[in-house]
Amino acid sequence: MGTLIAHPESKEKSDALKAFMKALKIRFEEEKSPYNAEFVEKIKRSEEDFKVGRFKAIRTDDLWK
């Protein structure tokens, strides 16, 4: 059978998903991320902002002015 990867947005959704899979006797693995979910979301938003041009470039000569 195939593999499904879910990305629950909150602990409540994660707990509900686990309970559902346990009730149906579906094997699952849980990976803990070493990073805070909010931090990861900020990084992803920042990368997206950069792609669409929402950033400000500062020359190294102007850094300490």
CHARMM internal coordinates of N, CA and C (Angstrom, degrees):
IC EDIT
DIST 1 N 1 CA 1.4566
DIST 1 CA 1 C 1.5185
ANGL 1 N 1 CA 1 C 108.93
DIST 1 C 2 N 1.3044
ANGL 1 CA 1 C 2 N 117.78
DIHE 1 N 1 CA 1 C 2 N 163.95
DIST 2 N 2 CA 1.4599
ANGL 1 C 2 N 2 CA 122.76
DIHE 1 CA 1 C 2 N 2 CA -176.94
DIST 2 CA 2 C 1.5182
ANGL 2 N 2 CA 2 C 112.73
DIHE 1 C 2 N 2 CA 2 C -80.63
DIST 2 C 3 N 1.3023
ANGL 2 CA 2 C 3 N 114.34
DIHE 2 N 2 CA 2 C 3 N 176.01
DIST 3 N 3 CA 1.4599
ANGL 2 C 3 N 3 CA 122.09
DIHE 2 CA 2 C 3 N 3 CA 179.12
DIST 3 CA 3 C 1.5138
ANGL 3 N 3 CA 3 C 109.10
DIHE 2 C 3 N 3 CA 3 C -112.10
DIST 3 C 4 N 1.3161
ANGL 3 CA 3 C 4 N 115.98
DIHE 3 N 3 CA 3 C 4 N 134.78
DIST 4 N 4 CA 1.4592
ANGL 3 C 4 N 4 CA 121.85
DIHE 3 CA 3 C 4 N 4 CA 176.65
DIST 4 CA 4 C 1.5152
ANGL 4 N 4 CA 4 C 108.31
DIHE 3 C 4 N 4 CA 4 C -112.86
DIST 4 C 5 N 1.3137
ANGL 4 CA 4 C 5 N 116.49
DIHE 4 N 4 CA 4 C 5 N 139.01
DIST 5 N 5 CA 1.4587
ANGL 4 C 5 N 5 CA 120.90
DIHE 4 CA 4 C 5 N 5 CA 176.33
DIST 5 CA 5 C 1.5165
ANGL 5 N 5 CA 5 C 107.17
DIHE 4 C 5 N 5 CA 5 C -120.25
DIST 5 C 6 N 1.3235
ANGL 5 CA 5 C 6 N 116.81
DIHE 5 N 5 CA 5 C 6 N 121.47
DIST 6 N 6 CA 1.4654
ANGL 5 C 6 N 6 CA 121.94
DIHE 5 CA 5 C 6 N 6 CA -179.42
DIST 6 CA 6 C 1.5203
ANGL 6 N 6 CA 6 C 109.02
DIHE 5 C 6 N 6 CA 6 C -109.09
DIST 6 C 7 N 1.3219
ANGL 6 CA 6 C 7 N 115.54
DIHE 6 N 6 CA 6 C 7 N 149.30
DIST 7 N 7 CA 1.4621
ANGL 6 C 7 N 7 CA 121.48
DIHE 6 CA 6 C 7 N 7 CA 178.29
DIST 7 CA 7 C 1.5271
ANGL 7 N 7 CA 7 C 108.62
DIHE 6 C 7 N 7 CA 7 C -127.08
DIST 7 C 8 N 1.3302
ANGL 7 CA 7 C 8 N 117.64
DIHE 7 N 7 CA 7 C 8 N 76.61
DIST 8 N 8 CA 1.4648
ANGL 7 C 8 N 8 CA 119.06
DIHE 7 CA 7 C 8 N 8 CA 179.51
DIST 8 CA 8 C 1.5243
ANGL 8 N 8 CA 8 C 110.48
DIHE 7 C 8 N 8 CA 8 C -63.25
DIST 8 C 9 N 1.3296
ANGL 8 CA 8 C 9 N 115.18
DIHE 8 N 8 CA 8 C 9 N 142.63
DIST 9 N 9 CA 1.4597
ANGL 8 C 9 N 9 CA 120.99
DIHE 8 CA 8 C 9 N 9 CA -174.23
DIST 9 CA 9 C 1.5222
ANGL 9 N 9 CA 9 C 113.67
DIHE 8 C 9 N 9 CA 9 C -88.07
DIST 9 C 10 N 1.3233
ANGL 9 CA 9 C 10 N 116.97
DIHE 9 N 9 CA 9 C 10 N -7.30
DIST 10 N 10 CA 1.4641
ANGL 9 C 10 N 10 CA 119.47
DIHE 9 CA 9 C 10 N 10 CA -179.75
DIST 10 CA 10 C 1.5229
ANGL 10 N 10 CA 10 C 109.53
DIHE 9 C 10 N 10 CA 10 C -151.20
DIST 10 C 11 N 1.3195
ANGL 10 CA 10 C 11 N 115.41
DIHE 10 N 10 CA 10 C 11 N 165.63
DIST 11 N 11 CA 1.4645
ANGL 10 C 11 N 11 CA 120.85
DIHE 10 CA 10 C 11 N 11 CA 178.74
DIST 11 CA 11 C 1.5257
ANGL 11 N 11 CA 11 C 110.47
DIHE 10 C 11 N 11 CA 11 C -63.72
DIST 11 C 12 N 1.3360
ANGL 11 CA 11 C 12 N 116.66
DIHE 11 N 11 CA 11 C 12 N -37.50
DIST 12 N 12 CA 1.4646
ANGL 11 C 12 N 12 CA 120.86
DIHE 11 CA 11 C 12 N 12 CA -179.69
DIST 12 CA 12 C 1.5302
ANGL 12 N 12 CA 12 C 110.82
DIHE 11 C 12 N 12 CA 12 C -62.16
DIST 12 C 13 N 1.3304
ANGL 12 CA 12 C 13 N 116.12
DIHE 12 N 12 CA 12 C 13 N -43.62
DIST 13 N 13 CA 1.4657
ANGL 12 C 13 N 13 CA 119.88
DIHE 12 CA 12 C 13 N 13 CA 178.69
DIST 13 CA 13 C 1.5195
ANGL 13 N 13 CA 13 C 110.79
DIHE 12 C 13 N 13 CA 13 C -66.80
DIST 13 C 14 N 1.3197
ANGL 13 CA 13 C 14 N 116.41
DIHE 13 N 13 CA 13 C 14 N -38.19
DIST 14 N 14 CA 1.4590
ANGL 13 C 14 N 14 CA 120.83
DIHE 13 CA 13 C 14 N 14 CA 178.53
DIST 14 CA 14 C 1.5285
ANGL 14 N 14 CA 14 C 110.40
DIHE 13 C 14 N 14 CA 14 C -63.29
DIST 14 C 15 N 1.3232
ANGL 14 CA 14 C 15 N 116.00
DIHE 14 N 14 CA 14 C 15 N -45.61
DIST 15 N 15 CA 1.4657
ANGL 14 C 15 N 15 CA 120.43
DIHE 14 CA 14 C 15 N 15 CA 179.32
DIST 15 CA 15 C 1.5264
ANGL 15 N 15 CA 15 C 111.35
DIHE 14 C 15 N 15 CA 15 C -62.84
DIST 15 C 16 N 1.3370
ANGL 15 CA 15 C 16 N 116.85
DIHE 15 N 15 CA 15 C 16 N -41.28
DIST 16 N 16 CA 1.4658
ANGL 15 C 16 N 16 CA 120.80
DIHE 15 CA 15 C 16 N 16 CA 179.46
DIST 16 CA 16 C 1.5278
ANGL 16 N 16 CA 16 C 110.52
DIHE 15 C 16 N 16 CA 16 C -64.51
DIST 16 C 17 N 1.3171
ANGL 16 CA 16 C 17 N 116.26
DIHE 16 N 16 CA 16 C 17 N -41.73
DIST 17 N 17 CA 1.4612
ANGL 16 C 17 N 17 CA 120.87
DIHE 16 CA 16 C 17 N 17 CA 179.58
DIST 17 CA 17 C 1.5301
ANGL 17 N 17 CA 17 C 110.82
DIHE 16 C 17 N 17 CA 17 C -63.71
DIST 17 C 18 N 1.3239
ANGL 17 CA 17 C 18 N 116.57
DIHE 17 N 17 CA 17 C 18 N -43.13
DIST 18 N 18 CA 1.4723
ANGL 17 C 18 N 18 CA 120.64
DIHE 17 CA 17 C 18 N 18 CA 178.02
DIST 18 CA 18 C 1.5249
ANGL 18 N 18 CA 18 C 110.66
DIHE 17 C 18 N 18 CA 18 C -62.13
DIST 18 C 19 N 1.3318
ANGL 18 CA 18 C 19 N 117.25
DIHE 18 N 18 CA 18 C 19 N -44.28
DIST 19 N 19 CA 1.4627
ANGL 18 C 19 N 19 CA 121.32
DIHE 18 CA 18 C 19 N 19 CA -179.69
DIST 19 CA 19 C 1.5301
ANGL 19 N 19 CA 19 C 110.47
DIHE 18 C 19 N 19 CA 19 C -62.22
DIST 19 C 20 N 1.3243
ANGL 19 CA 19 C 20 N 116.53
DIHE 19 N 19 CA 19 C 20 N -41.40
DIST 20 N 20 CA 1.4574
ANGL 19 C 20 N 20 CA 121.67
DIHE 19 CA 19 C 20 N 20 CA 179.08
DIST 20 CA 20 C 1.5265
ANGL 20 N 20 CA 20 C 110.69
DIHE 19 C 20 N 20 CA 20 C -61.77
DIST 20 C 21 N 1.3310
ANGL 20 CA 20 C 21 N 116.22
DIHE 20 N 20 CA 20 C 21 N -46.54
DIST 21 N 21 CA 1.4650
ANGL 20 C 21 N 21 CA 119.72
DIHE 20 CA 20 C 21 N 21 CA -178.57
DIST 21 CA 21 C 1.5251
ANGL 21 N 21 CA 21 C 111.37
DIHE 20 C 21 N 21 CA 21 C -68.14
DIST 21 C 22 N 1.3276
ANGL 21 CA 21 C 22 N 117.18
DIHE 21 N 21 CA 21 C 22 N -36.69
DIST 22 N 22 CA 1.4664
ANGL 21 C 22 N 22 CA 119.85
DIHE 21 CA 21 C 22 N 22 CA 176.47
DIST 22 CA 22 C 1.5222
ANGL 22 N 22 CA 22 C 110.51
DIHE 21 C 22 N 22 CA 22 C -64.18
DIST 22 C 23 N 1.3377
ANGL 22 CA 22 C 23 N 116.96
DIHE 22 N 22 CA 22 C 23 N -41.17
DIST 23 N 23 CA 1.4640
ANGL 22 C 23 N 23 CA 121.19
DIHE 22 CA 22 C 23 N 23 CA -179.60
DIST 23 CA 23 C 1.5245
ANGL 23 N 23 CA 23 C 111.18
DIHE 22 C 23 N 23 CA 23 C -62.71
DIST 23 C 24 N 1.3141
ANGL 23 CA 23 C 24 N 117.19
DIHE 23 N 23 CA 23 C 24 N -35.31
DIST 24 N 24 CA 1.4626
ANGL 23 C 24 N 24 CA 121.17
DIHE 23 CA 23 C 24 N 24 CA 178.66
DIST 24 CA 24 C 1.5269
ANGL 24 N 24 CA 24 C 112.67
DIHE 23 C 24 N 24 CA 24 C -90.14
DIST 24 C 25 N 1.3263
ANGL 24 CA 24 C 25 N 116.04
DIHE 24 N 24 CA 24 C 25 N 3.85
DIST 25 N 25 CA 1.4629
ANGL 24 C 25 N 25 CA 122.93
DIHE 24 CA 24 C 25 N 25 CA 179.77
DIST 25 CA 25 C 1.5309
ANGL 25 N 25 CA 25 C 111.63
DIHE 24 C 25 N 25 CA 25 C 56.48
DIST 25 C 26 N 1.3354
ANGL 25 CA 25 C 26 N 113.78
DIHE 25 N 25 CA 25 C 26 N 45.89
DIST 26 N 26 CA 1.4604
ANGL 25 C 26 N 26 CA 121.04
DIHE 25 CA 25 C 26 N 26 CA 176.57
DIST 26 CA 26 C 1.5228
ANGL 26 N 26 CA 26 C 107.81
DIHE 25 C 26 N 26 CA 26 C -97.62
DIST 26 C 27 N 1.3380
ANGL 26 CA 26 C 27 N 116.16
DIHE 26 N 26 CA 26 C 27 N 125.44
DIST 27 N 27 CA 1.4653
ANGL 26 C 27 N 27 CA 119.69
DIHE 26 CA 26 C 27 N 27 CA 177.53
DIST 27 CA 27 C 1.5157
ANGL 27 N 27 CA 27 C 109.48
DIHE 26 C 27 N 27 CA 27 C -68.56
DIST 27 C 28 N 1.3242
ANGL 27 CA 27 C 28 N 116.42
DIHE 27 N 27 CA 27 C 28 N 141.22
DIST 28 N 28 CA 1.4584
ANGL 27 C 28 N 28 CA 119.91
DIHE 27 CA 27 C 28 N 28 CA 175.93
DIST 28 CA 28 C 1.5153
ANGL 28 N 28 CA 28 C 109.96
DIHE 27 C 28 N 28 CA 28 C -149.48
DIST 28 C 29 N 1.3051
ANGL 28 CA 28 C 29 N 115.01
DIHE 28 N 28 CA 28 C 29 N 157.19
DIST 29 N 29 CA 1.4596
ANGL 28 C 29 N 29 CA 122.31
DIHE 28 CA 28 C 29 N 29 CA 177.17
DIST 29 CA 29 C 1.5144
ANGL 29 N 29 CA 29 C 107.74
DIHE 28 C 29 N 29 CA 29 C -118.96
DIST 29 C 30 N 1.3084
ANGL 29 CA 29 C 30 N 115.02
DIHE 29 N 29 CA 29 C 30 N 147.29
DIST 30 N 30 CA 1.4567
ANGL 29 C 30 N 30 CA 119.63
DIHE 29 CA 29 C 30 N 30 CA 178.94
DIST 30 CA 30 C 1.5223
ANGL 30 N 30 CA 30 C 108.56
DIHE 29 C 30 N 30 CA 30 C -120.90
DIST 30 C 31 N 1.3210
ANGL 30 CA 30 C 31 N 115.45
DIHE 30 N 30 CA 30 C 31 N 125.54
DIST 31 N 31 CA 1.4633
ANGL 30 C 31 N 31 CA 120.27
DIHE 30 CA 30 C 31 N 31 CA 177.14
DIST 31 CA 31 C 1.5125
ANGL 31 N 31 CA 31 C 108.84
DIHE 30 C 31 N 31 CA 31 C -106.45
DIST 31 C 32 N 1.2940
ANGL 31 CA 31 C 32 N 115.47
DIHE 31 N 31 CA 31 C 32 N 131.87
DIST 32 N 32 CA 1.4619
ANGL 31 C 32 N 32 CA 120.35
DIHE 31 CA 31 C 32 N 32 CA 176.82
DIST 32 CA 32 C 1.5202
ANGL 32 N 32 CA 32 C 108.23
DIHE 31 C 32 N 32 CA 32 C -93.09
DIST 32 C 33 N 1.3126
ANGL 32 CA 32 C 33 N 115.94
DIHE 32 N 32 CA 32 C 33 N 131.67
DIST 33 N 33 CA 1.4574
ANGL 32 C 33 N 33 CA 120.80
DIHE 32 CA 32 C 33 N 33 CA 176.99
DIST 33 CA 33 C 1.5200
ANGL 33 N 33 CA 33 C 108.43
DIHE 32 C 33 N 33 CA 33 C -88.59
DIST 33 C 34 N 1.3255
ANGL 33 CA 33 C 34 N 117.80
DIHE 33 N 33 CA 33 C 34 N 138.67
DIST 34 N 34 CA 1.4640
ANGL 33 C 34 N 34 CA 119.29
DIHE 33 CA 33 C 34 N 34 CA 178.26
DIST 34 CA 34 C 1.5269
ANGL 34 N 34 CA 34 C 111.75
DIHE 33 C 34 N 34 CA 34 C -73.83
DIST 34 C 35 N 1.3405
ANGL 34 CA 34 C 35 N 116.55
DIHE 34 N 34 CA 34 C 35 N -6.04
DIST 35 N 35 CA 1.4557
ANGL 34 C 35 N 35 CA 120.72
DIHE 34 CA 34 C 35 N 35 CA -176.56
DIST 35 CA 35 C 1.5215
ANGL 35 N 35 CA 35 C 111.18
DIHE 34 C 35 N 35 CA 35 C -109.14
DIST 35 C 36 N 1.3063
ANGL 35 CA 35 C 36 N 115.86
DIHE 35 N 35 CA 35 C 36 N 147.09
DIST 36 N 36 CA 1.4505
ANGL 35 C 36 N 36 CA 122.88
DIHE 35 CA 35 C 36 N 36 CA 175.49
DIST 36 CA 36 C 1.5302
ANGL 36 N 36 CA 36 C 108.02
DIHE 35 C 36 N 36 CA 36 C -66.74
DIST 36 C 37 N 1.3305
ANGL 36 CA 36 C 37 N 117.38
DIHE 36 N 36 CA 36 C 37 N 136.05
DIST 37 N 37 CA 1.4612
ANGL 36 C 37 N 37 CA 121.74
DIHE 36 CA 36 C 37 N 37 CA -177.21
DIST 37 CA 37 C 1.5315
ANGL 37 N 37 CA 37 C 111.87
DIHE 36 C 37 N 37 CA 37 C -60.64
DIST 37 C 38 N 1.3219
ANGL 37 CA 37 C 38 N 117.59
DIHE 37 N 37 CA 37 C 38 N -37.51
DIST 38 N 38 CA 1.4681
ANGL 37 C 38 N 38 CA 120.73
DIHE 37 CA 37 C 38 N 38 CA 178.99
DIST 38 CA 38 C 1.5293
ANGL 38 N 38 CA 38 C 110.44
DIHE 37 C 38 N 38 CA 38 C -65.21
DIST 38 C 39 N 1.3269
ANGL 38 CA 38 C 39 N 116.58
DIHE 38 N 38 CA 38 C 39 N -39.48
DIST 39 N 39 CA 1.4598
ANGL 38 C 39 N 39 CA 121.39
DIHE 38 CA 38 C 39 N 39 CA 178.47
DIST 39 CA 39 C 1.5259
ANGL 39 N 39 CA 39 C 110.51
DIHE 38 C 39 N 39 CA 39 C -63.00
DIST 39 C 40 N 1.3118
ANGL 39 CA 39 C 40 N 116.40
DIHE 39 N 39 CA 39 C 40 N -45.17
DIST 40 N 40 CA 1.4654
ANGL 39 C 40 N 40 CA 121.05
DIHE 39 CA 39 C 40 N 40 CA 179.67
DIST 40 CA 40 C 1.5287
ANGL 40 N 40 CA 40 C 109.78
DIHE 39 C 40 N 40 CA 40 C -61.04
DIST 40 C 41 N 1.3297
ANGL 40 CA 40 C 41 N 117.30
DIHE 40 N 40 CA 40 C 41 N -41.62
DIST 41 N 41 CA 1.4622
ANGL 40 C 41 N 41 CA 121.08
DIHE 40 CA 40 C 41 N 41 CA 179.06
DIST 41 CA 41 C 1.5276
ANGL 41 N 41 CA 41 C 111.11
DIHE 40 C 41 N 41 CA 41 C -62.85
DIST 41 C 42 N 1.3349
ANGL 41 CA 41 C 42 N 117.37
DIHE 41 N 41 CA 41 C 42 N -40.48
DIST 42 N 42 CA 1.4673
ANGL 41 C 42 N 42 CA 121.03
DIHE 41 CA 41 C 42 N 42 CA 178.00
DIST 42 CA 42 C 1.5304
ANGL 42 N 42 CA 42 C 110.70
DIHE 41 C 42 N 42 CA 42 C -62.30
DIST 42 C 43 N 1.3156
ANGL 42 CA 42 C 43 N 116.62
DIHE 42 N 42 CA 42 C 43 N -42.11
DIST 43 N 43 CA 1.4642
ANGL 42 C 43 N 43 CA 120.90
DIHE 42 CA 42 C 43 N 43 CA 179.45
DIST 43 CA 43 C 1.5288
ANGL 43 N 43 CA 43 C 110.12
DIHE 42 C 43 N 43 CA 43 C -63.37
DIST 43 C 44 N 1.3255
ANGL 43 CA 43 C 44 N 116.68
DIHE 43 N 43 CA 43 C 44 N -43.93
DIST 44 N 44 CA 1.4654
ANGL 43 C 44 N 44 CA 120.06
DIHE 43 CA 43 C 44 N 44 CA 179.66
DIST 44 CA 44 C 1.5245
ANGL 44 N 44 CA 44 C 111.13
DIHE 43 C 44 N 44 CA 44 C -63.27
DIST 44 C 45 N 1.3414
ANGL 44 CA 44 C 45 N 117.23
DIHE 44 N 44 CA 44 C 45 N -41.25
DIST 45 N 45 CA 1.4671
ANGL 44 C 45 N 45 CA 120.59
DIHE 44 CA 44 C 45 N 45 CA 177.47
DIST 45 CA 45 C 1.5235
ANGL 45 N 45 CA 45 C 110.42
DIHE 44 C 45 N 45 CA 45 C -63.11
DIST 45 C 46 N 1.3294
ANGL 45 CA 45 C 46 N 115.69
DIHE 45 N 45 CA 45 C 46 N -40.87
DIST 46 N 46 CA 1.4597
ANGL 45 C 46 N 46 CA 120.55
DIHE 45 CA 45 C 46 N 46 CA 179.48
DIST 46 CA 46 C 1.5290
ANGL 46 N 46 CA 46 C 111.08
DIHE 45 C 46 N 46 CA 46 C -62.40
DIST 46 C 47 N 1.3088
ANGL 46 CA 46 C 47 N 117.03
DIHE 46 N 46 CA 46 C 47 N -43.18
DIST 47 N 47 CA 1.4617
ANGL 46 C 47 N 47 CA 120.77
DIHE 46 CA 46 C 47 N 47 CA 178.32
DIST 47 CA 47 C 1.5293
ANGL 47 N 47 CA 47 C 110.65
DIHE 46 C 47 N 47 CA 47 C -63.03
DIST 47 C 48 N 1.3235
ANGL 47 CA 47 C 48 N 116.40
DIHE 47 N 47 CA 47 C 48 N -40.32
DIST 48 N 48 CA 1.4647
ANGL 47 C 48 N 48 CA 120.52
DIHE 47 CA 47 C 48 N 48 CA 178.60
DIST 48 CA 48 C 1.5315
ANGL 48 N 48 CA 48 C 110.51
DIHE 47 C 48 N 48 CA 48 C -65.60
DIST 48 C 49 N 1.3331
ANGL 48 CA 48 C 49 N 117.11
DIHE 48 N 48 CA 48 C 49 N -42.57
DIST 49 N 49 CA 1.4661
ANGL 48 C 49 N 49 CA 121.27
DIHE 48 CA 48 C 49 N 49 CA 176.88
DIST 49 CA 49 C 1.5254
ANGL 49 N 49 CA 49 C 110.40
DIHE 48 C 49 N 49 CA 49 C -57.79
DIST 49 C 50 N 1.3208
ANGL 49 CA 49 C 50 N 116.63
DIHE 49 N 49 CA 49 C 50 N -43.21
DIST 50 N 50 CA 1.4632
ANGL 49 C 50 N 50 CA 121.22
DIHE 49 CA 49 C 50 N 50 CA -179.88
DIST 50 CA 50 C 1.5283
ANGL 50 N 50 CA 50 C 110.95
DIHE 49 C 50 N 50 CA 50 C -61.90
DIST 50 C 51 N 1.3378
ANGL 50 CA 50 C 51 N 116.18
DIHE 50 N 50 CA 50 C 51 N -42.46
DIST 51 N 51 CA 1.4663
ANGL 50 C 51 N 51 CA 120.61
DIHE 50 CA 50 C 51 N 51 CA -178.73
DIST 51 CA 51 C 1.5240
ANGL 51 N 51 CA 51 C 111.94
DIHE 50 C 51 N 51 CA 51 C -61.32
DIST 51 C 52 N 1.3373
ANGL 51 CA 51 C 52 N 117.00
DIHE 51 N 51 CA 51 C 52 N -35.79
DIST 52 N 52 CA 1.4715
ANGL 51 C 52 N 52 CA 119.98
DIHE 51 CA 51 C 52 N 52 CA -177.46
DIST 52 CA 52 C 1.5211
ANGL 52 N 52 CA 52 C 112.43
DIHE 51 C 52 N 52 CA 52 C -93.84
DIST 52 C 53 N 1.3256
ANGL 52 CA 52 C 53 N 116.78
DIHE 52 N 52 CA 52 C 53 N 4.47
DIST 53 N 53 CA 1.4617
ANGL 52 C 53 N 53 CA 120.32
DIHE 52 CA 52 C 53 N 53 CA 173.62
DIST 53 CA 53 C 1.5142
ANGL 53 N 53 CA 53 C 116.24
DIHE 52 C 53 N 53 CA 53 C 91.91
DIST 53 C 54 N 1.3263
ANGL 53 CA 53 C 54 N 118.36
DIHE 53 N 53 CA 53 C 54 N 12.57
DIST 54 N 54 CA 1.4623
ANGL 53 C 54 N 54 CA 120.80
DIHE 53 CA 53 C 54 N 54 CA 178.13
DIST 54 CA 54 C 1.5262
ANGL 54 N 54 CA 54 C 109.53
DIHE 53 C 54 N 54 CA 54 C -91.65
DIST 54 C 55 N 1.3332
ANGL 54 CA 54 C 55 N 115.19
DIHE 54 N 54 CA 54 C 55 N 78.94
DIST 55 N 55 CA 1.4575
ANGL 54 C 55 N 55 CA 120.54
DIHE 54 CA 54 C 55 N 55 CA 177.33
DIST 55 CA 55 C 1.5158
ANGL 55 N 55 CA 55 C 108.50
DIHE 54 C 55 N 55 CA 55 C -157.24
DIST 55 C 56 N 1.3091
ANGL 55 CA 55 C 56 N 116.13
DIHE 55 N 55 CA 55 C 56 N 166.97
DIST 56 N 56 CA 1.4566
ANGL 55 C 56 N 56 CA 121.42
DIHE 55 CA 55 C 56 N 56 CA 177.89
DIST 56 CA 56 C 1.5223
ANGL 56 N 56 CA 56 C 107.80
DIHE 55 C 56 N 56 CA 56 C -126.76
DIST 56 C 57 N 1.3287
ANGL 56 CA 56 C 57 N 116.12
DIHE 56 N 56 CA 56 C 57 N 124.93
DIST 57 N 57 CA 1.4613
ANGL 56 C 57 N 57 CA 121.47
DIHE 56 CA 56 C 57 N 57 CA 178.92
DIST 57 CA 57 C 1.5266
ANGL 57 N 57 CA 57 C 109.00
DIHE 56 C 57 N 57 CA 57 C -91.35
DIST 57 C 58 N 1.3194
ANGL 57 CA 57 C 58 N 115.96
DIHE 57 N 57 CA 57 C 58 N 134.14
DIST 58 N 58 CA 1.4651
ANGL 57 C 58 N 58 CA 121.83
DIHE 57 CA 57 C 58 N 58 CA 177.95
DIST 58 CA 58 C 1.5223
ANGL 58 N 58 CA 58 C 107.76
DIHE 57 C 58 N 58 CA 58 C -119.84
DIST 58 C 59 N 1.3268
ANGL 58 CA 58 C 59 N 115.72
DIHE 58 N 58 CA 58 C 59 N 126.32
DIST 59 N 59 CA 1.4676
ANGL 58 C 59 N 59 CA 120.17
DIHE 58 CA 58 C 59 N 59 CA 178.64
DIST 59 CA 59 C 1.5287
ANGL 59 N 59 CA 59 C 108.94
DIHE 58 C 59 N 59 CA 59 C -69.38
DIST 59 C 60 N 1.3173
ANGL 59 CA 59 C 60 N 117.01
DIHE 59 N 59 CA 59 C 60 N 146.94
DIST 60 N 60 CA 1.4655
ANGL 59 C 60 N 60 CA 120.19
DIHE 59 CA 59 C 60 N 60 CA -179.62
DIST 60 CA 60 C 1.5237
ANGL 60 N 60 CA 60 C 111.67
DIHE 59 C 60 N 60 CA 60 C -62.81
DIST 60 C 61 N 1.3289
ANGL 60 CA 60 C 61 N 117.86
DIHE 60 N 60 CA 60 C 61 N -30.35
DIST 61 N 61 CA 1.4677
ANGL 60 C 61 N 61 CA 120.48
DIHE 60 CA 60 C 61 N 61 CA 177.51
DIST 61 CA 61 C 1.5271
ANGL 61 N 61 CA 61 C 111.51
DIHE 60 C 61 N 61 CA 61 C -64.43
DIST 61 C 62 N 1.3348
ANGL 61 CA 61 C 62 N 116.56
DIHE 61 N 61 CA 61 C 62 N -28.95
DIST 62 N 62 CA 1.4638
ANGL 61 C 62 N 62 CA 121.37
DIHE 61 CA 61 C 62 N 62 CA -177.59
DIST 62 CA 62 C 1.5281
ANGL 62 N 62 CA 62 C 112.96
DIHE 61 C 62 N 62 CA 62 C -93.27
DIST 62 C 63 N 1.3016
ANGL 62 CA 62 C 63 N 116.98
DIHE 62 N 62 CA 62 C 63 N -1.32
DIST 63 N 63 CA 1.4610
ANGL 62 C 63 N 63 CA 120.78
DIHE 62 CA 62 C 63 N 63 CA -174.86
DIST 63 CA 63 C 1.5246
ANGL 63 N 63 CA 63 C 113.39
DIHE 62 C 63 N 63 CA 63 C -60.25
DIST 63 C 64 N 1.2914
ANGL 63 CA 63 C 64 N 118.85
DIHE 63 N 63 CA 63 C 64 N -41.93
DIST 64 N 64 CA 1.4664
ANGL 63 C 64 N 64 CA 121.35
DIHE 63 CA 63 C 64 N 64 CA -173.33
DIST 64 CA 64 C 1.5246
ANGL 64 N 64 CA 64 C 113.04
DIHE 63 C 64 N 64 CA 64 C -102.23
DIST 64 C 65 N 1.3155
ANGL 64 CA 64 C 65 N 117.49
DIHE 64 N 64 CA 64 C 65 N 17.11
DIST 65 N 65 CA 1.4624
ANGL 64 C 65 N 65 CA 121.08
DIHE 64 CA 64 C 65 N 65 CA 179.10
DIST 65 CA 65 C 1.5054
ANGL 65 N 65 CA 65 C 110.96
DIHE 64 C 65 N 65 CA 65 C -88.04
END
COOR INIT
IC SEED 1 N 1 CA 1 C
IC BUILD
